[in-house]
Amino acid sequence: MFTPSDKCPRRDACVQNGKGLIHMKDLTDKEGLYNHGRLFAHVTVDPGCSIGDHPHDHETEFYYIIKGEGVFNDNGKEIVVRPGDICATGYGEVHGLENRGTEPVELIALIVGE
């Protein structure tokens, strides 16, 4: 399967009751993940915005940080994340990400099922 970048849907959304709008570029859909996941996206979190804290049951979400510096909530513990860092949350754990800096944070988000 091949999908040109300009054919990937883009959307802006308030994610999990976070602050502001998050910019998302869907890199594929459930069919493209062969029904093993529900999200594969390039995400941009502008300064002052956040992905609200939320749990993952029966699935795992990964963030791969591409650009910028954010504050990752790892089950109640705040961790500063930078390019190259990988965050994973699943099995009832809670996570979120806030951009408290002055530059956008870009990441790849992938949600896979059990």
Residue frames as a rotation matrix with the C-alpha (Angstrom) as fourth column:
MET 1
0.584 0.812 0.000 0.00
0.812 -0.584 0.000 0.00
0.000 0.000 -1.000 0.00
PHE 2
-0.676 -0.730 0.095 1.17
0.734 -0.679 0.004 3.53
0.062 0.072 0.996 -0.78
THR 3
0.566 0.813 -0.138 -0.43
0.820 -0.572 -0.009 6.81
-0.086 -0.108 -0.990 0.24
PRO 4
-0.240 -0.629 0.739 0.94
0.612 -0.689 -0.388 10.13
0.754 0.359 0.551 -1.02
SER 5
-0.778 -0.179 -0.603 1.34
0.615 -0.414 -0.671 12.73
-0.129 -0.893 0.432 1.73
ASP 6
-0.909 0.413 -0.060 -1.11
-0.416 -0.893 0.168 15.13
0.016 0.178 0.984 0.09
LYS 7
-0.238 0.850 -0.469 -3.85
-0.241 0.416 0.877 12.48
0.941 0.321 0.106 0.27
CYS 8
-0.619 -0.023 -0.785 -3.60
0.691 0.459 -0.558 12.09
0.373 -0.888 -0.268 4.06
PRO 9
0.419 0.853 0.312 -6.59
0.513 -0.506 0.693 13.68
0.749 -0.130 -0.649 5.82
ARG 10
-0.791 -0.610 0.050 -5.83
0.346 -0.514 -0.785 16.60
0.504 -0.604 0.617 8.13
ARG 11
0.385 0.922 0.028 -7.90
0.461 -0.218 0.860 17.82
0.800 -0.319 -0.509 11.04
ASP 12
-0.700 -0.454 0.550 -7.72
-0.256 -0.560 -0.788 20.11
0.666 -0.693 0.276 14.02
ALA 13
0.317 0.828 -0.463 -9.31
0.196 0.420 0.886 18.89
0.928 -0.372 -0.029 17.23
CYS 14
0.042 -0.190 0.981 -9.50
-0.965 -0.263 -0.009 19.40
0.260 -0.946 -0.195 20.96
VAL 15
-0.046 -0.174 -0.984 -8.07
-0.195 0.967 -0.162 16.06
0.980 0.185 -0.078 22.08
GLN 16
-0.085 0.099 -0.992 -9.26
0.764 0.646 -0.001 14.48
0.640 -0.757 -0.130 25.33
ASN 17
0.840 0.530 -0.112 -10.37
0.495 -0.666 0.558 17.85
0.222 -0.524 -0.822 26.75
GLY 18
-0.135 -0.959 -0.248 -6.87
0.969 -0.180 0.171 19.27
-0.209 -0.217 0.953 26.38
LYS 19
0.133 0.073 -0.988 -6.02
0.154 -0.987 -0.052 22.94
-0.979 -0.145 -0.143 25.92
GLY 20
-0.175 -0.203 -0.963 -6.48
-0.734 -0.626 0.265 24.42
-0.656 0.753 -0.039 22.45
LEU 21
0.871 0.451 -0.194 -6.55
-0.440 0.542 -0.716 22.60
-0.218 0.709 0.670 19.11
ILE 22
-0.103 -0.852 0.514 -4.14
-0.161 0.524 0.836 19.85
-0.982 0.004 -0.191 18.11
HIS 23
0.275 0.111 -0.955 -3.24
-0.943 -0.160 -0.290 19.51
-0.185 0.981 0.060 14.41
MET 24
-0.027 -0.202 0.979 -3.43
-0.194 0.962 0.193 15.94
-0.981 -0.185 -0.065 13.14
LYS 25
-0.053 -0.039 -0.998 -2.47
-0.995 0.082 0.050 14.36
0.080 0.996 -0.043 9.85
ASP 26
0.553 0.328 0.766 -3.88
-0.443 0.894 -0.063 10.82
-0.706 -0.304 0.640 9.65
LEU 27
-0.406 -0.834 -0.375 -1.18
-0.822 0.154 0.549 8.66
-0.400 0.531 -0.747 8.07
THR 28
-0.815 0.316 -0.486 -3.58
-0.085 0.764 0.640 5.75
0.573 0.563 -0.595 7.60
ASP 29
0.027 0.883 0.468 -6.87
-0.941 -0.136 0.311 4.39
0.338 -0.449 0.827 8.92
LYS 30
0.218 0.113 0.969 -7.97
-0.684 0.726 0.068 1.13
-0.696 -0.678 0.236 10.60
GLU 31
0.976 0.172 0.136 -7.92
-0.018 0.679 -0.734 -0.64
-0.219 0.714 0.665 7.25
GLY 32
0.562 -0.826 -0.039 -4.38
-0.399 -0.229 -0.888 0.60
0.724 0.515 -0.459 6.62
LEU 33
-0.248 -0.594 0.766 -3.39
-0.968 0.114 -0.225 -0.74
0.046 -0.797 -0.603 10.05
TYR 34
-0.508 0.113 -0.854 -4.88
-0.276 0.918 0.286 -4.10
0.816 0.381 -0.435 9.01
ASN 35
0.492 0.865 0.094 -7.33
-0.258 0.042 0.965 -3.79
0.831 -0.499 0.244 11.93
HIS 36
0.082 -0.544 -0.835 -4.51
0.828 0.504 -0.247 -4.07
0.555 -0.671 0.492 14.50
GLY 37
-0.722 -0.325 -0.611 -4.85
0.620 -0.696 -0.362 -0.46
-0.307 -0.640 0.704 15.60
ARG 38
0.344 0.932 0.112 -7.02
0.916 -0.307 -0.259 2.62
-0.207 0.192 -0.959 15.39
LEU 39
0.969 -0.038 -0.245 -4.65
-0.070 -0.990 -0.125 5.58
-0.238 0.138 -0.961 14.96
PHE 40
0.016 -0.979 0.203 -1.42
0.920 0.094 0.381 6.34
-0.392 0.180 0.902 13.14
ALA 41
0.822 0.429 0.375 -0.94
0.530 -0.816 -0.228 10.10
0.209 0.387 -0.898 12.88
HIS 42
-0.490 -0.847 0.205 1.54
0.729 -0.528 -0.436 12.96
0.478 -0.064 0.876 12.67
VAL 43
0.579 0.727 -0.369 0.51
0.791 -0.390 0.472 15.30
0.200 -0.566 -0.800 15.48
THR 44
-0.498 -0.671 0.549 1.50
0.426 -0.741 -0.519 18.91
0.755 -0.025 0.655 16.12
VAL 45
0.429 0.529 -0.732 0.92
0.901 -0.187 0.392 20.46
0.070 -0.827 -0.557 19.55
ASP 46
0.189 -0.313 0.931 1.31
0.281 -0.891 -0.357 24.24
0.941 0.329 -0.080 19.46
PRO 47
-0.855 -0.517 -0.044 2.70
0.225 -0.293 -0.929 26.22
0.467 -0.805 0.367 22.43
GLY 48
-0.736 0.561 0.379 0.13
-0.667 -0.506 -0.547 26.46
-0.115 -0.655 0.746 25.21
CYS 49
0.261 0.849 -0.460 -1.85
-0.879 0.406 0.250 23.49
0.399 0.340 0.852 23.88
SER 50
-0.615 -0.460 0.640 -2.13
-0.709 0.678 -0.194 19.93
-0.345 -0.573 -0.744 25.15
ILE 51
-0.262 0.523 -0.811 -3.43
-0.225 0.784 0.579 16.43
0.938 0.334 -0.088 24.61
GLY 52
0.202 0.430 0.880 -5.58
-0.915 -0.238 0.326 15.97
0.350 -0.871 0.346 27.72
ASP 53
-0.753 -0.472 0.458 -4.89
-0.635 0.702 -0.321 13.20
-0.169 -0.533 -0.829 30.21
HIS 54
0.398 0.878 -0.264 -6.69
-0.913 0.408 -0.018 9.97
0.092 0.249 0.964 29.29
PRO 55
-0.040 -0.375 0.926 -6.45
-0.508 0.806 0.305 6.20
-0.861 -0.458 -0.223 29.89
HIS 56
-0.143 0.021 -0.990 -5.89
-0.911 0.388 0.140 3.35
0.387 0.921 -0.036 27.45
ASP 57
-0.039 0.231 0.972 -7.63
-0.576 0.790 -0.211 0.06
-0.817 -0.568 0.102 28.20
HIS 58
0.445 0.213 0.870 -7.14
0.336 0.861 -0.382 -2.95
-0.830 0.463 0.311 25.91
GLU 59
0.787 -0.308 0.535 -4.78
0.488 -0.222 -0.844 -0.96
0.379 0.925 -0.024 23.69
THR 60
0.133 -0.812 -0.569 -1.42
0.751 -0.292 0.592 0.81
-0.647 -0.506 0.571 23.80
GLU 61
0.967 0.097 0.236 -0.57
0.228 -0.743 -0.629 4.27
0.115 0.662 -0.741 22.49
PHE 62
0.062 -0.995 -0.083 2.95
0.931 0.028 0.364 5.23
-0.360 -0.100 0.928 21.50
TYR 63
0.975 0.012 -0.223 4.31
-0.064 -0.942 -0.330 8.74
-0.214 0.336 -0.917 20.97
TYR 64
0.135 -0.961 0.241 7.56
0.977 0.170 0.130 9.18
-0.166 0.217 0.962 19.06
ILE 65
0.634 0.086 -0.769 8.76
0.211 -0.975 0.064 12.75
-0.744 -0.203 -0.636 19.56
ILE 66
0.453 -0.410 0.792 10.07
0.880 0.064 -0.471 14.30
0.142 0.910 0.389 16.32
LYS 67
-0.384 -0.489 0.783 10.52
0.438 -0.843 -0.312 17.96
0.813 0.223 0.538 17.20
GLY 68
0.128 0.416 0.900 10.22
-0.460 -0.780 0.425 20.29
0.879 -0.468 0.092 20.17
GLU 69
-0.898 -0.379 -0.223 10.01
0.064 0.389 -0.919 19.73
0.435 -0.840 -0.325 23.89
GLY 70
0.066 0.983 0.170 6.88
-0.394 -0.131 0.910 18.68
0.917 -0.127 0.379 25.77
VAL 71
-0.660 -0.128 0.740 5.80
-0.747 0.217 -0.628 17.56
-0.081 -0.968 -0.239 29.21
PHE 72
-0.317 0.467 -0.825 4.50
-0.274 0.788 0.551 13.99
0.908 0.401 -0.122 29.14
ASN 73
0.008 0.402 0.916 2.15
-0.996 0.082 -0.027 12.83
-0.086 -0.912 0.401 31.91
ASP 74
-0.412 -0.213 -0.886 3.12
-0.342 0.937 -0.066 9.20
0.844 0.275 -0.460 32.54
ASN 75
0.112 0.579 -0.808 0.44
0.573 0.627 0.528 7.96
0.812 -0.522 -0.262 34.93
GLY 76
0.916 0.343 -0.207 0.70
0.373 -0.539 0.756 11.10
0.147 -0.769 -0.621 37.07
LYS 77
0.217 -0.916 -0.337 4.47
0.544 -0.173 0.821 11.61
-0.811 -0.361 0.461 36.74
GLU 78
0.946 0.093 -0.311 5.61
-0.163 -0.691 -0.704 14.54
-0.280 0.717 -0.639 34.58
ILE 79
0.123 -0.907 0.402 8.54
0.606 0.389 0.693 13.84
-0.786 0.159 0.598 32.27
VAL 80
0.306 -0.124 -0.944 10.16
-0.607 -0.789 -0.094 16.30
-0.733 0.601 -0.317 29.85
VAL 81
0.351 -0.125 0.928 10.33
0.572 0.813 -0.107 14.67
-0.741 0.568 0.357 26.40
ARG 82
0.063 -0.488 -0.871 12.51
-0.585 -0.725 0.364 15.67
-0.808 0.487 -0.331 23.47
PRO 83
0.496 0.122 -0.859 13.18
-0.855 0.239 -0.460 14.52
0.149 0.963 0.223 19.88
GLY 84
-0.381 -0.591 -0.711 13.92
-0.524 0.772 -0.361 10.81
0.762 0.235 -0.604 19.70
ASP 85
-0.821 0.129 0.556 12.06
-0.492 0.333 -0.804 9.98
-0.289 -0.934 -0.210 22.93
ILE 86
-0.523 0.665 -0.533 9.39
-0.097 0.575 0.813 7.27
0.847 0.476 -0.236 22.90
CYS 87
-0.667 0.435 0.605 6.41
-0.710 -0.125 -0.693 7.23
-0.225 -0.892 0.392 25.26
ALA 88
-0.619 0.504 -0.602 4.07
-0.035 0.748 0.663 4.23
0.785 0.432 -0.445 25.67
THR 89
-0.677 0.503 0.537 0.83
-0.693 -0.189 -0.696 3.94
-0.248 -0.844 0.476 27.62
GLY 90
-0.303 0.626 -0.718 -1.53
-0.427 0.585 0.690 0.98
0.852 0.515 0.090 27.93
TYR 91
-0.356 0.189 -0.915 -3.36
0.535 0.844 -0.034 -1.45
0.766 -0.502 -0.401 30.20
GLY 92
0.536 0.743 -0.400 -5.38
0.774 -0.243 0.585 1.16
0.337 -0.623 -0.705 32.09
GLU 93
-0.341 -0.713 -0.613 -2.54
0.836 -0.528 0.149 3.63
-0.430 -0.462 0.776 32.52
VAL 94
0.777 0.607 -0.167 -3.12
0.516 -0.766 -0.382 7.37
-0.360 0.210 -0.909 31.97
HIS 95
-0.398 -0.916 0.042 -1.15
0.812 -0.331 0.480 9.79
-0.426 0.225 0.876 29.82
GLY 96
0.858 0.513 0.027 -1.23
0.459 -0.742 -0.489 13.21
-0.231 0.432 -0.872 28.19
LEU 97
-0.227 -0.948 0.224 1.18
0.971 -0.203 0.128 15.72
-0.075 0.247 0.966 26.70
GLU 98
0.807 0.446 -0.386 1.45
0.453 -0.888 -0.079 19.48
-0.378 -0.111 -0.919 27.16
ASN 99
0.041 -0.769 0.638 3.52
0.844 -0.315 -0.434 22.01
0.535 0.556 0.636 25.24
ARG 100
0.714 0.140 -0.686 4.75
0.593 -0.643 0.485 24.57
-0.373 -0.753 -0.542 27.77
GLY 101
-0.311 -0.949 -0.053 7.47
0.697 -0.266 0.666 25.85
-0.646 0.171 0.744 25.45
THR 102
-0.006 0.211 -0.978 7.64
-0.328 -0.924 -0.197 28.40
-0.945 0.319 0.074 22.64
GLU 103
-0.648 -0.241 -0.722 8.00
-0.761 0.169 0.627 26.03
-0.029 0.956 -0.293 19.65
PRO 104
0.465 0.847 -0.258 5.54
-0.854 0.506 0.120 23.41
0.232 0.164 0.959 18.33
VAL 105
-0.411 -0.459 0.788 5.96
-0.564 0.807 0.176 19.80
-0.716 -0.372 -0.590 19.46
GLU 106
0.196 0.432 -0.880 5.66
-0.936 0.349 -0.037 17.27
0.291 0.832 0.473 16.63
LEU 107
-0.518 -0.321 0.792 5.16
-0.600 0.797 -0.069 13.58
-0.609 -0.511 -0.606 17.24
ILE 108
-0.495 0.414 -0.764 3.98
-0.480 0.603 0.637 10.37
0.725 0.682 -0.100 15.66
ALA 109
-0.333 0.486 0.808 1.10
-0.831 0.254 -0.495 8.76
-0.446 -0.836 0.319 17.55
LEU 110
-0.501 0.163 -0.850 0.26
-0.461 0.781 0.421 5.07
0.733 0.602 -0.316 17.08
ILE 111
-0.148 0.520 0.841 -2.54
-0.912 0.257 -0.320 3.22
-0.382 -0.815 0.436 18.87
VAL 112
-0.544 -0.070 -0.836 -2.47
-0.489 0.836 0.248 -0.59
0.682 0.544 -0.489 18.61
GLY 113
0.529 0.819 0.220 -4.86
-0.727 0.305 0.615 -3.17
0.437 -0.486 0.757 20.07
GLU 114
0.232 -0.387 0.892 -4.10
-0.737 0.528 0.421 -6.07
-0.634 -0.756 -0.163 22.38
